[in-house]
Amino acid sequence: MNTEAIQQALDDRAGIGGTVSIPPGEFVTGPLQVGDETTLRIENGATLRFVEDYDAFPTAESRWEGWDQVGFHPCLWVRDAENVEITGKGAVDGSGEYWWGFYDAEYPEGLADRLAEFAERNEYQDDVSSFTLRPPLLQIYDSENVTVSGITLRNSPFWNTHVVYSADVTIHDVSIENPADAPNGDGIDVDSSRFVRISDTYINAGDDVICLKSGKDEPGREVGEPARNITVTNCTVEAGHGGVVIGSEMSGDVRDVTVSNCTFTETDRGIRIKTQRGRGGGVEDLHFENIVMRTVACPFVVNGYYFTPLDSDPQPVDESTPMVRNVHFSNITARDVESAAFLAGLPERRLEGITFSDVRIDATRSLDATDLDPAMADGYEQAHGLFCKSIADVSLSDVTVRTPDAPAMRFEDTDRVSLDGLSVESGSPPPLEIEDVGATRIRGCVLPDDGPFLRADGEETRTISLRGNHGSPTIDVDGAPTLEIDRQ
């Protein structure tokens, strides 16, 4: 055990500056804390391995799954510190398999006592709180000007890297590795933090890969600290539940986010926004651009019904009603995927300002390729096409969608749909369906000649405008008594 020697060296440097270097070799340690003005350098060939002993991890106050609570002390903790660097070419290993073994098993007496202590002190618990109080591998808490670079972070007991209540954090040229069966094995969670930059990083995670959060439900709204001013660029993602995920703990807002120049391979979903009634908060002003996805179950998910029924009546709008608006996808290619997209807002607060520009989706992979529900919304039957429901306005410009069957796109309960330069390839026509859509504009699109391009239904379907399209569009009208069609 090297805990005392390493922690003493870190304490000696805290506040006065300097470097603590871990030389080549394996060093087993209990949890460590890095203080002000300190550089922790893990040299090439060095492994900092955290001990397989829950008794070595004291109780600590932090944030787990969106709530401020007590749990096990993080493995490597930067807390209340400024001007910290963790760097090198070595590895930090959380010995996660030891902790994962307790997840669905009967707890030993000592661990059960610790968890009982946590439950007595913690105010909140829900049905997803099953042993989520395990230690994260690296947590940056209430700190400023922190850089993590070069190292490998692997086998986390819980979330791998957690940035919470912090500012001016850089994660660059890092490798993050958690196996697929690691419970809650998120890659990087940016939680109620600002001015965060993630770049040139490789992540293979057992859960959400890069996740942006800001607290859960009323406690998250009371804290009111958004995740904001975040950039993710030049990252390579392999496996995981989602390449970049927002929520579902987003009650303190997530805003001003740019994700660019990334590749996602074999992730369950690509770009994923998830929320539900009761969360409150807002997600807004997100830009996703220059992204390539391959073998992803569903590349685009915006889900207002996370683990709740999709078909429901409007509810009164209050502070617990979440909001998603101004989400932009551009220059994105998704190949060999199962479902093109799932976007569903709440009927009482629709998604606003959703745009796709220069997007190519090949959704011809068999729906049986995985057993995944693309959205985790109860009552949704998976299909190949792009599905949109309860949206104020959605715009698709220069978008190509290929599916093995029709429809390639379906819009329901939406105010305005704008399609410019759309090209679709699907099975038997029509490739496009609308139901209860107020206004549909179709311009400059490539339309099929072998049947109707559009099927319109619903009493709230009002107008369709067709201008400058390629082909002779025909429309199958069924149950849209007030529909007006403008052709030019």
Stockholm file with secondary structure:
# STOCKHOLM 1.0

chainA/1-488         MNTEAIQQALDDRAGIGGTVSIPPGEFVTGPLQVGDETTLRIENGATLRFVEDYDAFPTAESRWEGWDQVGFHPCLWVRDAENVEITGKGAVDGSGEYWWGFYDAEYPEGLADRLAEFAERNEYQDDVSSFTLRPPLLQIYDSENVTVSGITLRNSPFWNTHVVYSADVTIHDVSIENPADAPNGDGIDVDSSRFVRISDTYINAGDDVICLKSGKDEPGREVGEPARNITVTNCTVEAGHGGVVIGSEMSGDVRDVTVSNCTFTETDRGIRIKTQRGRGGGVEDLHFENIVMRTVACPFVVNGYYFTPLDSDPQPVDESTPMVRNVHFSNITARDVESAAFLAGLPERRLEGITFSDVRIDATRSLDATDLDPAMADGYEQAHGLFCKSIADVSLSDVTVRTPDAPAMRFEDTDRVSLDGLSVESGSPPPLEIEDVGATRIRGCVLPDDGPFLRADGEETRTISLRGNHGSPTIDVDGAPTLEIDRQ
#=GR chainA/1-488 SS CCHHHHHHHHHHHTTTCEEEEECSEEEEECCEEECTTEEEEECTTEEEEECSCGGGSCEEEEEETTEEEEEECCSEEEESCEEEEEEESCEEECCHHHHHTTTTSCCCHHHHHHHHHHHHHCCCCCTTCTTCCSCCSEEEESCEEEEEESCEEECCSSCSEEEESCEEEEEESCEEECCTTCTTCCSEEEESCEEEEEESCEEECSSEEEEEECBCHHHHHHHCCCEEEEEEESCEEESSSEEEEEESSBTTCEEEEEEEEEEEESCSEEEEEECCTTCCCEEEEEEEEEEEEESCSEEEEEESCTTSBSSCCCCCCCTTCCEEEEEEEEEEEEESCSCSEEEECBTTBCBEEEEEEEEEEECCSCTTSSCCCSSCCBTCCCCSSEEEESBSEEEEEEEEEECSSSCSEEEEEEEEEEEESCEEECSSSCSEEEEEEEEEEEESCBCCSSSCSEEEESTTCCEEEEESCBSCCCEEEESCTTCEEEEC
#=GC SS_cons         CCHHHHHHHHHHHTTTCEEEEECSEEEEECCEEECTTEEEEECTTEEEEECSCGGGSCEEEEEETTEEEEEECCSEEEESCEEEEEEESCEEECCHHHHHTTTTSCCCHHHHHHHHHHHHHCCCCCTTCTTCCSCCSEEEESCEEEEEESCEEECCSSCSEEEESCEEEEEESCEEECCTTCTTCCSEEEESCEEEEEESCEEECSSEEEEEECBCHHHHHHHCCCEEEEEEESCEEESSSEEEEEESSBTTCEEEEEEEEEEEESCSEEEEEECCTTCCCEEEEEEEEEEEEESCSEEEEEESCTTSBSSCCCCCCCTTCCEEEEEEEEEEEEESCSCSEEEECBTTBCBEEEEEEEEEEECCSCTTSSCCCSSCCBTCCCCSSEEEESBSEEEEEEEEEECSSSCSEEEEEEEEEEEESCEEECSSSCSEEEEEEEEEEEESCBCCSSSCSEEEESTTCCEEEEESCBSCCCEEEESCTTCEEEEC
//
